[in-house]
Amino acid sequence: MTETEAIRVAVPRKGRPLEAVLERVADVAERSAAGSAADVETVADEIISTLRHEKAVTKGHTQPGADIYQRLATYSDLEDDYEPEYTLLRDDRQGMPRRIVFDSLTVDIDGVPVQFVGREEPFRALRTHEFGLGFDSADLVLEEVVELEPEGVGSIADVNARIDPMNTDVRVVSGLGDTVYHTLMARPEILPPGADLDREFVAGYEGELCISPRYERLVEAVLGTRPLDGISFAYPDDDREEEAAIADVGLGVYLTMTGSTARDHGLVLGEHLFPSETVLMENVAEAEELDAAETVRDALATAAHETEIAV
C-alpha cells in the first residue's frame, strides 16, 4: 500500500451494478507504479469475467474445474495490495449455495489510492456513516429516503431535492448510464382511442395497478400520491412473470430494456417513468472529513455517459 491513506468506496459485490462501477473505474483510474504491469481496464475485465463464471457455477450452468476454496485462492492475491480480492457469500437461492463474490480492489485515481470495497448494501453502509463514497442502485434511494409528495419524480436529477436532510446525509452525485426503466405497460383495450399511456392517463385511471411488492414506495415516489388516488396495487404471484401478471390486471409498472417480453404478453409500452440506474453517492458528513475525497468523487463522476446531478 502507498503511504497515503486510501479513500474507501463502497460498491456492490456482484451483478450488473458492480460491472458498471468497474467500467467507470477503468475509465478514470491509472494503475499505480507500485502495482502490477496490468492496466485497470484489464483487471476490471478479469473481475467481470470471473464473477460471471462464478454466477454460472452457482446456477448450475457450468461445472467448475476445482472446488470453491481452490478457486478462491487462485483468484485472490493477498500479497499485492493492487490486485483484486474475492470472498465467499451464501447465495439466496434454494439450498443457499456458497458463491464467490467481489471483496476489494485498490487503484490510483489522480494520485490518490482508492480502495473499492464490496458490500451487500452499499447505500445503507453510506447511511450508517461507514463510508463517505459509494455506488448503489438509484431505486434504493427512492425506496428508502425520498419523500412522498403529490407530484412524482421523473429523473435522477430530481432526487436530491426530495431527500430530507434530517433523514440522511447521503446525496446522489451522478449516474453511470447503465439504465433500464420503470415503464408503464398496459393491455391496449384499456386505453381510450388516441390516448397516450403516460402519467396523465394514470392520474385519470381508477382500478388496479400491478407492481412488484418491493417497488410499492418507489412507484408512489415516481408517480406521486395525487395520481394514485382511486388506484389500488396488485402484485404478481411468486411463480409468475411480472409481465404476465400485468396482462391479467390490465395496467402495471415494471422494468424494461427492450420491452420484448411485455409485447409477448400482448402489452403496449408507455412512458418511461424513472431510470433504474447505478449511481455514485456521497455521505456529505463523512466525505468532508476525508482528505482527497473531493478529488476522487469528481473523477468518478466524470465520464462520457454520466447523468449529471446538481447537488
Backbone torsions as a table, in degrees:
resi	resn	phi	psi	omega
1	MET	NA	143.8	175.8
2	THR	-69.1	164.2	-177.0
3	GLU	-69.1	-30.6	178.7
4	THR	-69.2	134.9	-179.5
5	GLU	-66.4	134.9	-176.6
6	ALA	-74.4	144.8	169.0
7	ILE	-83.5	127.4	-178.4
8	ARG	-96.8	133.7	-178.0
9	VAL	-126.7	124.1	179.4
10	ALA	-79.6	134.3	179.6
11	VAL	-137.1	160.7	175.1
12	PRO	-63.6	156.9	-178.1
13	ARG	-85.6	-19.0	-173.6
14	LYS	-162.9	174.0	171.2
15	GLY	84.9	-177.5	-177.0
16	ARG	-60.2	-38.8	177.5
17	PRO	-58.7	-41.2	177.5
18	LEU	-65.4	-40.3	178.5
19	GLU	-60.6	-40.6	177.8
20	ALA	-62.9	-39.6	178.1
21	VAL	-64.5	-46.0	-179.2
22	LEU	-62.6	-37.9	176.6
23	GLU	-64.2	-38.9	176.8
24	ARG	-65.8	-43.6	179.5
25	VAL	-60.0	-43.1	179.2
26	ALA	-62.5	-29.9	179.0
27	ASP	-69.1	-32.5	-168.5
28	VAL	-114.9	-15.2	-171.9
29	ALA	-94.8	153.9	173.0
30	GLU	-120.9	131.0	-179.7
31	ARG	-63.1	129.3	179.0
32	SER	-63.5	146.3	176.6
33	ALA	-62.1	-21.5	179.0
34	ALA	-77.3	-13.3	-178.3
35	GLY	-93.1	-166.3	-179.2
36	SER	-75.3	174.3	-177.7
37	ALA	-76.1	-19.8	-178.3
38	ALA	-64.0	141.8	179.5
39	ASP	-84.7	169.3	-173.6
40	VAL	-65.4	-36.1	179.8
41	GLU	-60.6	-42.2	178.4
42	THR	-64.1	-44.1	179.1
43	VAL	-62.7	-44.2	179.1
44	ALA	-59.8	-44.4	178.7
45	ASP	-61.7	-38.7	180.0
46	GLU	-65.6	-41.1	178.7
47	ILE	-63.4	-46.4	179.9
48	ILE	-59.6	-46.0	-179.8
49	SER	-63.0	-42.8	-179.9
50	THR	-62.0	-46.0	-176.9
51	LEU	-71.0	-32.2	175.0
52	ARG	-65.6	-40.3	177.4
53	HIS	-63.1	-44.3	-179.0
54	GLU	-67.3	-32.4	174.7
55	LYS	-63.7	-42.9	178.5
56	ALA	-63.4	-37.1	176.6
57	VAL	-64.1	-46.6	-178.4
58	THR	-60.6	-37.8	-179.3
59	LYS	-81.2	-5.4	180.0
60	GLY	80.9	16.4	-179.2
61	HIS	-84.1	-15.5	178.1
62	THR	-147.5	155.1	-179.5
63	GLN	-103.6	127.6	-178.9
64	PRO	-73.9	154.2	178.2
65	GLY	-88.0	-6.2	179.7
66	ALA	-149.7	165.1	179.8
67	ASP	-74.2	170.8	-169.5
68	ILE	-65.1	-33.1	179.8
69	TYR	-74.3	-35.0	175.7
70	GLN	-66.2	-41.4	178.4
71	ARG	-64.9	-42.4	179.0
72	LEU	-59.6	-43.3	178.9
73	ALA	-66.0	-34.0	179.3
74	THR	-69.8	-40.3	-176.6
75	TYR	-71.8	-36.4	-171.4
76	SER	-97.8	137.2	175.4
77	ASP	-120.6	96.8	-174.6
78	LEU	-78.0	-7.6	-179.2
79	GLU	-88.4	-9.4	-177.8
80	ASP	-124.2	113.5	-177.7
81	ASP	-62.6	-19.7	-176.3
82	TYR	-101.5	17.9	173.4
83	GLU	-109.4	150.9	-178.1
84	PRO	-68.4	150.6	174.2
85	GLU	-121.4	150.7	-179.7
86	TYR	-127.2	166.7	177.5
87	THR	-147.1	173.6	179.3
88	LEU	-100.2	143.1	179.2
89	LEU	-138.6	142.7	173.0
90	ARG	-77.5	116.7	179.3
91	ASP	-73.2	152.7	-176.5
92	ASP	-88.1	6.7	176.2
93	ARG	-71.9	167.3	-178.1
94	GLN	-54.5	131.2	-177.2
95	GLY	88.1	-9.4	179.0
96	MET	48.7	61.0	179.0
97	PRO	-65.4	152.5	174.5
98	ARG	-76.4	141.5	-178.2
99	ARG	-134.4	137.7	175.8
100	ILE	-82.0	126.4	-178.5
101	VAL	-130.9	170.0	-179.4
102	PHE	-69.6	139.7	176.7
103	ASP	-114.7	-53.0	-179.8
104	SER	-165.7	158.7	174.2
105	LEU	-153.4	134.5	177.0
106	THR	-112.0	130.7	176.1
107	VAL	-135.2	166.0	174.4
108	ASP	-99.4	131.3	176.3
109	ILE	-125.5	114.5	-177.6
110	ASP	51.0	41.6	177.3
111	GLY	81.8	1.4	-179.0
112	VAL	-107.8	126.2	174.2
113	PRO	-70.1	128.9	-177.5
114	VAL	-125.1	122.7	179.4
115	GLN	-103.1	116.2	176.4
116	PHE	-90.3	119.4	-170.9
117	VAL	-115.2	125.7	179.9
118	GLY	-70.4	135.0	176.8
119	ARG	-139.3	146.6	176.4
120	GLU	-67.6	-34.1	-177.6
121	GLU	-135.0	76.8	-177.1
122	PRO	-57.4	-39.5	-178.8
123	PHE	-60.8	-43.1	180.0
124	ARG	-70.5	-29.8	175.7
125	ALA	-65.4	-33.8	173.8
126	LEU	-71.3	-41.3	-178.9
127	ARG	-61.7	-33.8	-179.5
128	THR	-92.1	13.1	172.2
129	HIS	67.2	24.5	174.5
130	GLU	-77.5	-24.8	-178.3
131	PHE	-137.6	154.6	173.5
132	GLY	-93.1	-26.0	-179.2
133	LEU	-133.1	151.0	178.1
134	GLY	-172.7	166.5	177.8
135	PHE	-122.4	140.3	173.8
136	ASP	-165.2	-179.2	-178.3
137	SER	-73.9	138.7	174.7
138	ALA	-61.9	-26.2	179.2
139	ASP	-56.7	-40.1	-177.3
140	LEU	-64.2	-33.4	178.9
141	VAL	-64.4	-44.0	178.0
142	LEU	-66.7	-38.3	-177.2
143	GLU	-69.4	-26.3	-169.4
144	GLU	-115.5	-34.8	-169.8
145	VAL	-130.3	-12.7	179.3
146	VAL	-75.2	130.3	-178.1
147	GLU	-73.6	142.5	177.5
148	LEU	-82.6	130.3	-180.0
149	GLU	-134.9	166.1	-178.5
150	PRO	-56.8	-39.3	178.6
151	GLU	-98.3	150.1	-173.5
152	GLY	-87.2	-180.0	178.3
153	VAL	-107.4	133.4	-175.7
154	GLY	-109.7	-15.1	-176.2
155	SER	-152.3	163.5	177.8
156	ILE	-62.7	-31.6	179.8
157	ALA	-63.2	-20.6	179.5
158	ASP	-83.5	-12.2	-166.6
159	VAL	-66.8	-47.5	-174.1
160	ASN	-58.7	-32.7	179.6
161	ALA	-67.3	-18.2	-178.8
162	ARG	-99.9	4.5	179.4
163	ILE	-94.5	123.4	177.6
164	ASP	-73.2	117.5	-179.1
165	PRO	-62.5	-17.3	175.7
166	MET	-80.4	-15.3	-178.7
167	ASN	-87.4	-43.2	-176.7
168	THR	-156.0	154.4	174.9
169	ASP	-94.3	3.1	-177.2
170	VAL	-82.6	135.9	175.5
171	ARG	-133.2	150.6	176.4
172	VAL	-81.5	133.0	180.0
173	VAL	-99.4	-51.1	179.3
174	SER	-161.7	161.6	175.2
175	GLY	-100.6	158.5	-175.8
176	LEU	-98.2	-5.9	176.1
177	GLY	83.1	5.0	178.1
178	ASP	-86.8	67.5	-160.9
179	THR	-98.8	128.8	157.5
180	VAL	-118.4	164.9	-171.3
181	TYR	-121.6	143.1	164.1
182	HIS	-75.4	114.1	-167.1
183	THR	-123.7	139.5	171.6
184	LEU	-70.8	138.8	174.2
185	MET	-145.7	149.1	-173.8
186	ALA	-156.5	159.0	167.2
187	ARG	-69.6	136.4	-174.1
188	PRO	-61.1	-28.1	-175.2
189	GLU	-71.0	-16.1	178.9
190	ILE	-82.2	-9.8	-178.8
191	LEU	-90.7	129.2	173.7
192	PRO	-62.8	155.3	179.4
193	PRO	-54.1	128.4	177.8
194	GLY	79.8	-0.9	-177.8
195	ALA	-79.4	146.1	174.5
196	ASP	-94.0	142.9	176.4
197	LEU	-86.3	89.9	-174.8
198	ASP	-144.3	-172.7	-178.6
199	ARG	-59.3	-37.9	-179.3
200	GLU	-63.5	-39.1	177.2
201	PHE	-62.7	-44.5	-179.8
202	VAL	-61.2	-38.5	-178.9
203	ALA	-62.5	-28.8	179.5
204	GLY	-98.3	3.6	-175.8
205	TYR	-93.1	144.0	173.2
206	GLU	-128.5	132.5	-178.3
207	GLY	142.7	-154.5	-176.1
208	GLU	-93.8	144.6	174.3
209	LEU	-124.1	119.5	-174.9
210	CYS	-89.1	126.1	179.5
211	ILE	-142.1	163.4	171.0
212	SER	-70.8	137.3	-176.3
213	PRO	-55.3	-35.6	-176.7
214	ARG	-69.6	-15.8	-176.4
215	TYR	-99.2	13.8	-175.9
216	GLU	-59.4	-50.5	-178.3
217	ARG	-69.8	-35.0	177.3
218	LEU	-60.6	-46.7	-179.8
219	VAL	-63.6	-38.2	177.3
220	GLU	-63.4	-39.3	179.3
221	ALA	-69.8	-39.7	-175.8
222	VAL	-73.1	-45.2	-178.7
223	LEU	-82.6	-27.6	-174.0
224	GLY	90.6	155.0	-176.5
225	THR	-75.0	-30.4	-178.1
226	ARG	-63.4	-49.2	179.4
227	PRO	-64.1	-17.2	-177.7
228	LEU	-89.2	1.3	173.2
229	ASP	-62.0	130.2	180.0
230	GLY	85.5	3.8	-179.5
231	ILE	-114.3	138.8	172.5
232	SER	-118.7	146.5	-178.9
233	PHE	-84.6	139.5	170.4
234	ALA	-119.2	152.6	-173.8
235	TYR	-128.0	144.1	177.3
236	PRO	-67.1	149.5	169.4
237	ASP	-67.1	157.3	-175.8
238	ASP	-57.9	-31.6	-173.5
239	ASP	-98.8	12.8	-177.3
240	ARG	-116.5	146.5	172.0
241	GLU	-66.6	145.5	-180.0
242	GLU	-59.9	-40.9	-178.0
243	GLU	-63.7	-36.4	177.7
244	ALA	-65.6	-41.0	178.7
245	ALA	-65.6	-39.2	178.4
246	ILE	-64.5	-38.3	178.1
247	ALA	-61.7	-36.6	178.0
248	ASP	-68.4	-42.1	-177.2
249	VAL	-75.2	-41.0	-179.7
250	GLY	115.9	-34.5	-178.0
251	LEU	-144.2	140.8	179.2
252	GLY	-167.0	178.4	178.2
253	VAL	-130.2	129.3	176.7
254	TYR	-154.8	165.2	-178.9
255	LEU	-72.6	137.0	176.2
256	THR	-135.3	144.9	168.3
257	MET	-113.0	-60.5	175.8
258	THR	-103.4	-23.8	-178.2
259	GLY	81.2	6.9	-175.0
260	SER	-65.1	-39.9	-179.6
261	THR	-65.5	-39.3	177.4
262	ALA	-61.8	-43.7	-179.9
263	ARG	-65.9	-33.9	177.3
264	ASP	-61.1	-25.7	179.1
265	HIS	-97.1	14.6	175.9
266	GLY	78.3	17.2	-178.2
267	LEU	-93.1	148.9	170.1
268	VAL	-100.2	146.0	180.0
269	LEU	-94.3	138.4	179.7
270	GLY	-114.1	-141.4	-174.4
271	GLU	-67.2	137.5	167.4
272	HIS	-74.4	110.5	-173.2
273	LEU	-79.5	-40.9	-174.7
274	PHE	-161.6	139.4	179.3
275	PRO	-77.8	130.1	172.2
276	SER	-92.3	101.8	-165.9
277	GLU	-138.1	146.7	171.5
278	THR	-74.0	133.8	-176.9
279	VAL	-127.3	148.5	169.4
280	LEU	-83.7	130.0	-179.1
281	MET	-125.4	157.0	-179.6
282	GLU	-133.2	132.1	166.8
283	ASN	-88.3	103.8	-169.9
284	VAL	-63.9	-29.4	179.3
285	ALA	-70.1	-35.7	-179.2
286	GLU	-83.0	-43.1	-174.1
287	ALA	-63.8	-33.8	-177.6
288	GLU	-69.6	-15.3	178.1
289	GLU	-90.1	-6.6	-174.5
290	LEU	-102.9	124.2	174.5
291	ASP	-62.5	137.1	175.8
292	ALA	72.3	2.4	179.5
293	ALA	-62.5	-37.7	179.8
294	GLU	-64.6	-39.1	178.1
295	THR	-61.1	-46.3	-179.3
296	VAL	-66.6	-44.6	179.8
297	ARG	-58.5	-47.8	-177.7
298	ASP	-65.4	-36.7	178.8
299	ALA	-66.8	-44.2	-178.6
300	LEU	-69.3	-24.4	-179.9
301	ALA	-86.0	0.3	-175.5
302	THR	-108.9	113.6	175.7
303	ALA	-164.2	167.4	-172.2
304	ALA	-65.0	-29.6	-171.8
305	HIS	-118.8	29.3	-175.8
306	GLU	-76.7	157.5	166.2
307	THR	-95.7	113.2	-174.7
308	GLU	-82.6	137.9	-179.5
309	ILE	-120.2	132.2	173.7
310	ALA	-89.7	107.2	-176.9
311	VAL	-85.6	NA	NA
